[in-house]
Amino acid sequence: MSRAYNMTVEIKSKKIRMKELGHIMMKKFGWTDTTDWQHPKDDTCGFAGEGTLYGGQSEEEAHKQIYNHLKRRDPKSKIKTTWTYMEDLPYETYGDDIED
């Protein structure tokens, strides 16, 4: 079973830049790029994408795979991921009761 997510990666690294991060996330981990960014005054960049987790993989397990891969490329980097499960988002409904 697959579960749809929006996910962001934020990394502070002297070695990994925006283009490389995007390439890793799309080619290695199969995420679709929605946006990426590079902070102009420091070594922080990010990737935001859409994708799925398969076979019961948790967000934490997926984070660890991404984290470990990026740490091998730059052991001094700082990495954060944020996960939004798209199939069960909170929502508010306004208006008339259509069912009556």
MARLUM-32599 format. One record per residue: residue number from 0; residue in three letters; z, x, y of N, C-alpha, C in turn. Coordinates in nm, 2 decimals. Example, Ala and Ser with C-alpha at 12.3 -4.5 7.8 and 13.67 -1.06 7.14 Angstrom:
2
+-----+------+--------+--------+--------+--------+--------+--------+--------+--------+--------+
!  nr ! rest !   n_zz !   n_xx !   n_yy !  ca_zz !  ca_xx !  ca_yy !   c_zz !   c_xx !   c_yy !
+-----+------+--------+--------+--------+--------+--------+--------+--------+--------+--------+
!   0 !  ALA !   0.78 !   1.32 !  -0.57 !   0.78 !   1.23 !  -0.45 !   0.78 !   1.32 !  -0.33 !
!   1 !  SER !   0.71 !   1.28 !  -0.22 !   0.71 !   1.37 !  -0.11 !   0.79 !   1.29 !   0.00 !
+-----+------+--------+--------+--------+--------+--------+--------+--------+--------+--------+
REM end
This chain:
100
+-----+------+--------+--------+--------+--------+--------+--------+--------+--------+--------+
!  nr ! rest !   n_zz !   n_xx !   n_yy !  ca_zz !  ca_xx !  ca_yy !   c_zz !   c_xx !   c_yy !
+-----+------+--------+--------+--------+--------+--------+--------+--------+--------+--------+
!   0 !  MET !   0.00 !   0.08 !  -0.12 !   0.00 !   0.00 !   0.00 !   0.00 !   0.09 !   0.12 !
!   1 !  SER !  -0.08 !   0.05 !   0.22 !  -0.09 !   0.13 !   0.35 !  -0.02 !   0.05 !   0.46 !
!   2 !  ARG !   0.04 !   0.12 !   0.55 !   0.10 !   0.06 !   0.67 !   0.04 !   0.12 !   0.79 !
!   3 !  ALA !   0.00 !   0.04 !   0.89 !  -0.06 !   0.08 !   1.01 !   0.04 !   0.13 !   1.11 !
!   4 !  TYR !   0.01 !   0.24 !   1.18 !   0.10 !   0.30 !   1.28 !   0.03 !   0.35 !   1.40 !
!   5 !  ASN !   0.09 !   0.34 !   1.51 !   0.06 !   0.43 !   1.63 !   0.16 !   0.54 !   1.63 !
!   6 !  MET !   0.12 !   0.66 !   1.65 !   0.21 !   0.78 !   1.64 !   0.17 !   0.88 !   1.75 !
!   7 !  THR !   0.28 !   0.94 !   1.80 !   0.26 !   1.05 !   1.90 !   0.33 !   1.17 !   1.85 !
!   8 !  VAL !   0.27 !   1.28 !   1.89 !   0.32 !   1.42 !   1.86 !   0.33 !   1.48 !   2.00 !
!   9 !  GLU !   0.45 !   1.53 !   2.03 !   0.47 !   1.61 !   2.15 !   0.52 !   1.75 !   2.10 !
!  10 !  ILE !   0.45 !   1.86 !   2.15 !   0.49 !   1.99 !   2.11 !   0.50 !   2.08 !   2.23 !
!  11 !  LYS !   0.60 !   2.17 !   2.23 !   0.61 !   2.28 !   2.33 !   0.58 !   2.40 !   2.25 !
!  12 !  SER !   0.47 !   2.47 !   2.28 !   0.43 !   2.58 !   2.21 !   0.34 !   2.68 !   2.29 !
!  13 !  LYS !   0.36 !   2.80 !   2.28 !   0.28 !   2.90 !   2.35 !   0.15 !   2.92 !   2.27 !
!  14 !  LYS !   0.14 !   2.89 !   2.14 !   0.02 !   2.91 !   2.06 !  -0.06 !   2.79 !   2.03 !
!  15 !  ILE !   0.00 !   2.67 !   2.02 !  -0.08 !   2.55 !   1.98 !  -0.11 !   2.48 !   2.11 !
!  16 !  ARG !  -0.23 !   2.46 !   2.14 !  -0.28 !   2.39 !   2.26 !  -0.33 !   2.25 !   2.22 !
!  17 !  MET !  -0.37 !   2.17 !   2.32 !  -0.41 !   2.03 !   2.30 !  -0.53 !   2.02 !   2.21 !
!  18 !  LYS !  -0.63 !   2.10 !   2.22 !  -0.75 !   2.08 !   2.13 !  -0.71 !   2.12 !   1.99 !
!  19 !  GLU !  -0.63 !   2.22 !   1.97 !  -0.60 !   2.25 !   1.83 !  -0.50 !   2.15 !   1.77 !
!  20 !  LEU !  -0.41 !   2.10 !   1.85 !  -0.32 !   1.99 !   1.80 !  -0.40 !   1.87 !   1.76 !
!  21 !  GLY !  -0.50 !   1.83 !   1.84 !  -0.58 !   1.71 !   1.81 !  -0.66 !   1.74 !   1.68 !
!  22 !  HIS !  -0.72 !   1.86 !   1.67 !  -0.79 !   1.89 !   1.55 !  -0.71 !   1.88 !   1.42 !
!  23 !  ILE !  -0.59 !   1.94 !   1.43 !  -0.50 !   1.94 !   1.32 !  -0.46 !   1.79 !   1.28 !
!  24 !  MET !  -0.43 !   1.71 !   1.38 !  -0.39 !   1.57 !   1.35 !  -0.50 !   1.49 !   1.29 !
!  25 !  MET !  -0.62 !   1.51 !   1.34 !  -0.74 !   1.43 !   1.29 !  -0.79 !   1.49 !   1.16 !
!  26 !  LYS !  -0.81 !   1.62 !   1.15 !  -0.87 !   1.68 !   1.03 !  -0.77 !   1.69 !   0.91 !
!  27 !  LYS !  -0.65 !   1.74 !   0.94 !  -0.55 !   1.77 !   0.83 !  -0.48 !   1.64 !   0.79 !
!  28 !  PHE !  -0.44 !   1.56 !   0.89 !  -0.36 !   1.45 !   0.86 !  -0.43 !   1.31 !   0.87 !
!  29 !  GLY !  -0.56 !   1.31 !   0.92 !  -0.64 !   1.19 !   0.91 !  -0.61 !   1.08 !   1.02 !
!  30 !  TRP !  -0.55 !   1.12 !   1.13 !  -0.52 !   1.03 !   1.24 !  -0.64 !   1.01 !   1.33 !
!  31 !  THR !  -0.66 !   0.89 !   1.38 !  -0.77 !   0.87 !   1.48 !  -0.71 !   0.89 !   1.62 !
!  32 !  ASP !  -0.78 !   0.97 !   1.69 !  -0.74 !   1.01 !   1.83 !  -0.75 !   0.89 !   1.92 !
!  33 !  THR !  -0.64 !   0.86 !   1.99 !  -0.65 !   0.76 !   2.10 !  -0.64 !   0.83 !   2.23 !
!  34 !  THR !  -0.56 !   0.94 !   2.24 !  -0.55 !   1.02 !   2.36 !  -0.48 !   1.15 !   2.33 !
!  35 !  ASP !  -0.50 !   1.25 !   2.41 !  -0.43 !   1.37 !   2.40 !  -0.41 !   1.42 !   2.55 !
!  36 !  TRP !  -0.31 !   1.51 !   2.56 !  -0.28 !   1.56 !   2.70 !  -0.22 !   1.70 !   2.69 !
!  37 !  GLN !  -0.24 !   1.77 !   2.80 !  -0.18 !   1.90 !   2.82 !  -0.11 !   1.90 !   2.95 !
!  38 !  HIS !   0.02 !   1.94 !   2.95 !   0.09 !   1.95 !   3.08 !   0.04 !   2.07 !   3.16 !
!  39 !  PRO !   0.00 !   2.05 !   3.28 !  -0.06 !   2.17 !   3.35 !   0.04 !   2.28 !   3.39 !
!  40 !  LYS !   0.17 !   2.25 !   3.39 !   0.26 !   2.36 !   3.44 !   0.35 !   2.42 !   3.33 !
!  41 !  ASP !   0.34 !   2.37 !   3.21 !   0.42 !   2.43 !   3.11 !   0.34 !   2.43 !   2.97 !
!  42 !  ASP !   0.41 !   2.46 !   2.87 !   0.34 !   2.48 !   2.74 !   0.35 !   2.35 !   2.65 !
!  43 !  THR !   0.36 !   2.24 !   2.71 !   0.38 !   2.11 !   2.64 !   0.24 !   2.04 !   2.63 !
!  44 !  CYS !   0.21 !   1.99 !   2.51 !   0.09 !   1.91 !   2.50 !   0.13 !   1.80 !   2.40 !
!  45 !  GLY !   0.04 !   1.70 !   2.39 !   0.06 !   1.59 !   2.30 !  -0.06 !   1.53 !   2.25 !
!  46 !  PHE !  -0.04 !   1.45 !   2.14 !  -0.15 !   1.38 !   2.07 !  -0.09 !   1.24 !   2.05 !
!  47 !  ALA !  -0.17 !   1.14 !   2.07 !  -0.14 !   1.00 !   2.03 !  -0.25 !   0.95 !   1.95 !
!  48 !  GLY !  -0.22 !   0.89 !   1.84 !  -0.32 !   0.84 !   1.75 !  -0.28 !   0.72 !   1.67 !
!  49 !  GLU !  -0.38 !   0.67 !   1.60 !  -0.36 !   0.55 !   1.51 !  -0.39 !   0.60 !   1.37 !
!  50 !  GLY !  -0.32 !   0.54 !   1.27 !  -0.35 !   0.58 !   1.13 !  -0.26 !   0.50 !   1.04 !
!  51 !  THR !  -0.25 !   0.54 !   0.92 !  -0.17 !   0.47 !   0.81 !  -0.09 !   0.57 !   0.73 !
!  52 !  LEU !   0.02 !   0.52 !   0.68 !   0.10 !   0.59 !   0.58 !   0.07 !   0.52 !   0.45 !
!  53 !  TYR !   0.06 !   0.59 !   0.34 !   0.02 !   0.54 !   0.21 !   0.13 !   0.56 !   0.11 !
!  54 !  GLY !   0.12 !   0.48 !   0.00 !   0.21 !   0.51 !  -0.12 !   0.36 !   0.51 !  -0.09 !
!  55 !  GLY !   0.40 !   0.43 !   0.00 !   0.54 !   0.43 !   0.03 !   0.60 !   0.55 !   0.11 !
!  56 !  GLN !   0.51 !   0.63 !   0.16 !   0.55 !   0.74 !   0.24 !   0.63 !   0.69 !   0.37 !
!  57 !  SER !   0.74 !   0.75 !   0.40 !   0.82 !   0.70 !   0.51 !   0.78 !   0.78 !   0.64 !
!  58 !  GLU !   0.82 !   0.73 !   0.75 !   0.79 !   0.80 !   0.88 !   0.85 !   0.94 !   0.88 !
!  59 !  GLU !   0.97 !   0.95 !   0.82 !   1.04 !   1.07 !   0.82 !   0.97 !   1.17 !   0.73 !
!  60 !  GLU !   0.92 !   1.13 !   0.62 !   0.84 !   1.22 !   0.53 !   0.71 !   1.27 !   0.60 !
!  61 !  ALA !   0.64 !   1.17 !   0.67 !   0.52 !   1.21 !   0.74 !   0.55 !   1.31 !   0.85 !
!  62 !  HIS !   0.66 !   1.28 !   0.92 !   0.71 !   1.37 !   1.03 !   0.73 !   1.51 !   0.97 !
!  63 !  LYS !   0.80 !   1.52 !   0.86 !   0.83 !   1.65 !   0.80 !   0.70 !   1.73 !   0.76 !
!  64 !  GLN !   0.60 !   1.66 !   0.71 !   0.47 !   1.72 !   0.68 !   0.41 !   1.78 !   0.81 !
!  65 !  ILE !   0.40 !   1.70 !   0.91 !   0.34 !   1.75 !   1.04 !   0.43 !   1.86 !   1.10 !
!  66 !  TYR !   0.56 !   1.84 !   1.10 !   0.65 !   1.94 !   1.16 !   0.63 !   2.07 !   1.08 !
!  67 !  ASN !   0.64 !   2.07 !   0.95 !   0.63 !   2.20 !   0.87 !   0.50 !   2.27 !   0.89 !
!  68 !  HIS !   0.39 !   2.19 !   0.90 !   0.26 !   2.25 !   0.92 !   0.25 !   2.32 !   1.06 !
!  69 !  LEU !   0.30 !   2.25 !   1.16 !   0.29 !   2.31 !   1.30 !   0.39 !   2.42 !   1.31 !
!  70 !  LYS !   0.50 !   2.42 !   1.25 !   0.60 !   2.53 !   1.25 !   0.54 !   2.66 !   1.18 !
!  71 !  ARG !   0.46 !   2.64 !   1.08 !   0.40 !   2.75 !   1.02 !   0.30 !   2.82 !   1.11 !
!  72 !  ARG !   0.24 !   2.74 !   1.20 !   0.14 !   2.80 !   1.30 !   0.21 !   2.86 !   1.42 !
!  73 !  ASP !   0.33 !   2.81 !   1.45 !   0.41 !   2.86 !   1.56 !   0.56 !   2.83 !   1.54 !
!  74 !  PRO !   0.63 !   2.93 !   1.47 !   0.77 !   2.91 !   1.44 !   0.86 !   2.88 !   1.55 !
!  75 !  LYS !   0.82 !   2.92 !   1.67 !   0.91 !   2.90 !   1.79 !   0.88 !   2.77 !   1.86 !
!  76 !  SER !   0.79 !   2.69 !   1.81 !   0.75 !   2.57 !   1.88 !   0.86 !   2.46 !   1.86 !
!  77 !  LYS !   0.86 !   2.37 !   1.95 !   0.95 !   2.25 !   1.95 !   0.86 !   2.13 !   1.93 !
!  78 !  ILE !   0.89 !   2.04 !   1.83 !   0.80 !   1.94 !   1.79 !   0.88 !   1.80 !   1.78 !
!  79 !  LYS !   0.82 !   1.70 !   1.84 !   0.88 !   1.57 !   1.83 !   0.77 !   1.47 !   1.79 !
!  80 !  THR !   0.79 !   1.37 !   1.70 !   0.70 !   1.27 !   1.67 !   0.77 !   1.13 !   1.69 !
!  81 !  THR !   0.69 !   1.04 !   1.73 !   0.73 !   0.90 !   1.76 !   0.64 !   0.80 !   1.68 !
!  82 !  TRP !   0.70 !   0.71 !   1.61 !   0.63 !   0.62 !   1.52 !   0.65 !   0.48 !   1.56 !
!  83 !  THR !   0.54 !   0.40 !   1.57 !   0.54 !   0.26 !   1.60 !   0.47 !   0.19 !   1.48 !
!  84 !  TYR !   0.54 !   0.11 !   1.41 !   0.49 !   0.03 !   1.30 !   0.42 !  -0.09 !   1.36 !
!  85 !  MET !   0.29 !  -0.10 !   1.34 !   0.21 !  -0.20 !   1.41 !   0.21 !  -0.34 !   1.34 !
!  86 !  GLU !   0.25 !  -0.35 !   1.22 !   0.24 !  -0.48 !   1.15 !   0.37 !  -0.56 !   1.16 !
!  87 !  ASP !   0.47 !  -0.52 !   1.23 !   0.59 !  -0.60 !   1.25 !   0.65 !  -0.57 !   1.38 !
!  88 !  LEU !   0.57 !  -0.58 !   1.49 !   0.62 !  -0.56 !   1.62 !   0.70 !  -0.67 !   1.67 !
!  89 !  PRO !   0.80 !  -0.65 !   1.75 !   0.87 !  -0.76 !   1.82 !   0.77 !  -0.83 !   1.92 !
!  90 !  TYR !   0.79 !  -0.96 !   1.93 !   0.71 !  -1.03 !   2.03 !   0.78 !  -1.15 !   2.08 !
!  91 !  GLU !   0.73 !  -1.20 !   2.19 !   0.79 !  -1.33 !   2.25 !   0.67 !  -1.43 !   2.26 !
!  92 !  THR !   0.70 !  -1.55 !   2.24 !   0.61 !  -1.66 !   2.25 !   0.65 !  -1.76 !   2.36 !
!  93 !  TYR !   0.56 !  -1.80 !   2.44 !   0.59 !  -1.89 !   2.55 !   0.49 !  -2.01 !   2.55 !
!  94 !  GLY !   0.53 !  -2.12 !   2.59 !   0.44 !  -2.24 !   2.60 !   0.48 !  -2.35 !   2.51 !
!  95 !  ASP !   0.39 !  -2.44 !   2.49 !   0.42 !  -2.56 !   2.41 !   0.43 !  -2.53 !   2.26 !
!  96 !  ASP !   0.50 !  -2.62 !   2.19 !   0.51 !  -2.61 !   2.05 !   0.38 !  -2.68 !   1.99 !
!  97 !  ILE !   0.29 !  -2.60 !   1.94 !   0.16 !  -2.65 !   1.89 !   0.17 !  -2.73 !   1.76 !
!  98 !  GLU !   0.27 !  -2.70 !   1.68 !   0.29 !  -2.76 !   1.55 !   0.32 !  -2.91 !   1.56 !
!  99 !  ASP !   0.38 !  -2.96 !   1.67 !   0.42 !  -3.10 !   1.68 !   0.31 !  -3.19 !   1.72 !
+-----+------+--------+--------+--------+--------+--------+--------+--------+--------+--------+
REM end
